[in-house]
C-alpha cells in the first residue's frame, strides 16, 4: 500500500509544463532527482535522502515532507500550496 502525505504540496518547476501535485515522498524524490532546478545545496541533498528513505520505509513520511518544503525554499521554487 502506498501512503500519502496528509496535505499535498503543489509546485511549479521551470522545466515542466503545468503544476506538480506531490502527495508522496516517492514523487518528491523523482522531482528532486530528475527535474529540480538545482542539484546542490544542503536542503536539496537532505530532502533527496529523506524522501528516498521514506519511500523505502526507513524514514517518517511527514518528516520527509518537511525536508521537501525546505528544498523548495532553498531552490526558490514556486509553491502554490
Secondary structure, 3 states (H helix, E strand, C coil): CCCCCCCCEEEECCCCCCCEEECCHHHHHHHHHHCCCCCCCHHHHHHHHHHHHHHCCCCCHHHHHHHHHHHHHHHCCEECC
